[in-house]
Amino acid sequence: MLKFTICFIKQGSKILLLNREFPSWMGIWNGIGGKIEEGESPRESIIREVYEETGLSISDPQFKGITSWIVDDVCVDGMYLYIAELPIAESYSTPVKTFEGILDWKEYEWITNPKNAGLTSDIPKYIKYIFNDETIYEHRCYYKNEALVNHEMIQIDKNFELLENKKEVEEKIFYR
């Protein structure tokens, strides 16, 4: 199993992001999520993380794939990607300062603008696919000297999130 989960919560044309207060992405806008706790499934983890970081209860996040990180030719880890929809009728005012950082709604165009240097470098590579493509992908991100140098998409099975055996997950990602 991978160690992390991330969710992008959409309301209309905006997506809720978190400007992280702490390393490793301190000062950078990112999705909502975190580390999977012992005994949790990825889905249970993202439901908990969204609630802890935003106070929002999401009951049915949609699994949209994974991101894996290849750093200097070594696959170091990855995260499960989810999306959720907050109905327009439900109010969630931002910006909001939390323990984790600052939550704020950002327009999709702001997130995907090629001149935007305020996001983690991989988000603009995969966000259009997780919201606009039914296919489930591994978004393999290659880094050299701490910079994203390539993004590769590999179709994966929609049941990937259900794999519980760490060795099986690693074989499907790290040794492909």
VMD Tcl script that draws the C-alpha trace (Angstrom):
set ca {
  {0.00 0.00 0.00}
  {1.15 3.56 -0.68}
  {1.62 5.88 2.30}
  {-0.45 8.92 1.31}
  {-3.84 10.11 0.05}
  {-4.96 13.37 -1.54}
  {-8.39 14.72 -2.43}
  {-9.46 17.62 -4.62}
  {-12.84 18.96 -3.53}
  {-14.70 20.79 -6.27}
  {-17.57 23.24 -5.97}
  {-18.68 24.69 -9.29}
  {-15.53 25.89 -11.08}
  {-13.45 26.11 -7.90}
  {-11.29 23.58 -6.09}
  {-10.48 23.70 -2.38}
  {-6.72 23.80 -1.80}
  {-4.51 24.01 1.27}
  {-1.43 26.21 1.53}
  {0.62 24.02 3.81}
  {1.98 25.37 7.09}
  {4.61 22.65 7.52}
  {7.24 20.84 5.41}
  {7.48 19.07 3.10}
  {5.23 21.34 1.02}
  {5.33 24.36 3.34}
  {4.03 27.51 1.61}
  {2.78 25.60 -1.43}
  {-0.85 25.04 -2.48}
  {-1.83 21.39 -2.51}
  {-4.88 19.16 -2.22}
  {-6.33 17.94 1.05}
  {-4.85 14.74 2.45}
  {-2.08 13.07 4.34}
  {-0.62 9.87 5.64}
  {-2.57 6.62 5.85}
  {-2.73 5.41 9.45}
  {-2.13 1.83 10.57}
  {-5.16 -0.35 9.77}
  {-6.81 2.23 7.49}
  {-7.76 1.72 3.88}
  {-6.90 4.56 1.48}
  {-10.61 5.49 1.29}
  {-10.95 5.58 5.10}
  {-7.81 7.68 5.26}
  {-9.01 10.33 2.82}
  {-12.40 10.63 4.50}
  {-10.63 11.16 7.84}
  {-8.03 13.55 6.41}
  {-10.65 15.72 4.69}
  {-12.63 15.96 7.91}
  {-9.56 16.72 10.05}
  {-8.20 19.37 7.68}
  {-11.46 21.03 6.61}
  {-14.30 19.95 8.90}
  {-16.14 18.68 5.80}
  {-17.70 15.22 5.83}
  {-17.36 13.43 2.50}
  {-19.00 10.05 2.36}
  {-18.17 8.87 -1.14}
  {-14.90 10.19 -2.54}
  {-14.25 9.04 -6.09}
  {-11.00 7.13 -6.64}
  {-9.16 8.65 -9.63}
  {-5.84 6.84 -9.62}
  {-2.45 7.28 -8.04}
  {0.60 9.45 -8.33}
  {4.02 7.85 -8.02}
  {7.28 9.71 -7.53}
  {10.46 8.61 -9.29}
  {13.30 10.61 -7.75}
  {16.70 10.31 -9.41}
  {15.58 7.05 -11.07}
  {14.24 5.47 -7.84}
  {10.53 5.06 -7.14}
  {10.23 6.43 -3.62}
  {6.47 6.38 -2.95}
  {3.13 7.68 -4.11}
  {-0.39 8.61 -3.13}
  {-3.97 7.65 -3.88}
  {-5.90 10.36 -5.76}
  {-9.52 11.19 -4.97}
  {-12.05 13.81 -5.97}
  {-15.21 14.91 -4.21}
  {-17.98 17.34 -5.07}
  {-19.35 19.88 -2.61}
  {-22.87 20.91 -3.66}
  {-23.27 24.59 -4.61}
  {-26.00 24.90 -1.98}
  {-23.52 23.96 0.77}
  {-21.60 26.98 2.00}
  {-17.90 26.74 2.83}
  {-16.40 30.20 3.21}
  {-12.68 30.77 2.74}
  {-9.95 31.71 3.33}
  {-9.75 29.76 6.57}
  {-6.63 29.46 8.72}
  {-6.26 25.99 10.23}
  {-3.51 24.14 12.05}
  {-2.44 22.58 8.72}
  {-2.37 25.90 6.82}
  {-4.71 28.16 4.86}
  {-7.70 26.71 3.01}
  {-9.02 28.61 0.00}
  {-11.11 28.01 -3.10}
  {-9.07 28.39 -6.31}
  {-10.45 28.63 -9.83}
  {-9.58 25.70 -12.09}
  {-7.96 28.14 -14.56}
  {-5.71 29.48 -11.77}
  {-4.57 25.96 -10.93}
  {-3.83 25.02 -14.53}
  {-2.16 28.31 -15.54}
  {1.35 27.42 -16.81}
  {2.82 30.50 -15.09}
  {1.52 29.45 -11.66}
  {4.53 28.60 -9.49}
  {2.55 28.35 -6.25}
  {1.43 24.70 -6.57}
  {3.17 21.40 -6.19}
  {4.64 20.78 -9.64}
  {2.69 17.59 -10.34}
  {-0.86 18.92 -9.81}
  {-1.12 20.79 -13.14}
  {0.01 17.59 -14.90}
  {-2.82 15.39 -13.65}
  {-5.69 17.59 -12.45}
  {-7.39 17.83 -15.84}
  {-7.45 14.03 -16.09}
  {-8.87 13.36 -12.65}
  {-11.79 15.71 -13.31}
  {-12.37 15.14 -17.03}
  {-11.41 11.55 -17.83}
  {-13.14 8.39 -16.64}
  {-9.97 6.35 -17.08}
  {-7.99 5.57 -13.92}
  {-4.27 6.32 -14.25}
  {-1.02 6.05 -12.44}
  {0.50 9.50 -12.89}
  {4.18 8.69 -12.77}
  {6.20 11.81 -11.99}
  {9.95 11.85 -12.62}
  {12.17 14.23 -10.67}
  {15.82 15.16 -11.12}
  {17.55 17.59 -8.76}
  {14.18 18.27 -7.06}
  {12.53 19.40 -10.32}
  {9.72 17.61 -12.18}
  {11.18 16.60 -15.54}
  {8.57 14.18 -16.91}
  {5.01 13.00 -16.35}
  {3.83 9.66 -17.68}
  {0.29 8.27 -17.54}
  {-0.26 4.53 -17.25}
  {-3.79 3.13 -17.18}
  {-4.51 1.08 -14.04}
  {-7.46 -0.97 -12.85}
  {-10.25 0.90 -11.04}
  {-9.89 -1.57 -8.15}
  {-6.26 -0.61 -7.49}
  {-7.27 1.23 -4.32}
  {-8.53 -2.06 -2.88}
  {-5.13 -3.77 -3.00}
  {-4.05 -4.33 0.59}
  {-0.87 -6.31 0.08}
  {2.09 -3.91 0.10}
  {4.18 -6.26 -2.04}
  {1.44 -6.46 -4.68}
  {1.13 -2.64 -4.80}
  {4.89 -2.24 -5.10}
  {5.07 -4.81 -7.89}
  {2.37 -3.01 -9.85}
  {4.08 0.38 -9.51}
  {7.76 0.11 -8.73}
  {8.66 -2.81 -10.98}
  {6.63 -2.02 -14.09}
}
mol new
graphics top color blue
foreach p $ca { graphics top sphere $p radius 0.5 }
foreach p [lrange $ca 0 end-1] q [lrange $ca 1 end] { graphics top cylinder $p $q radius 0.2 }
display resetview
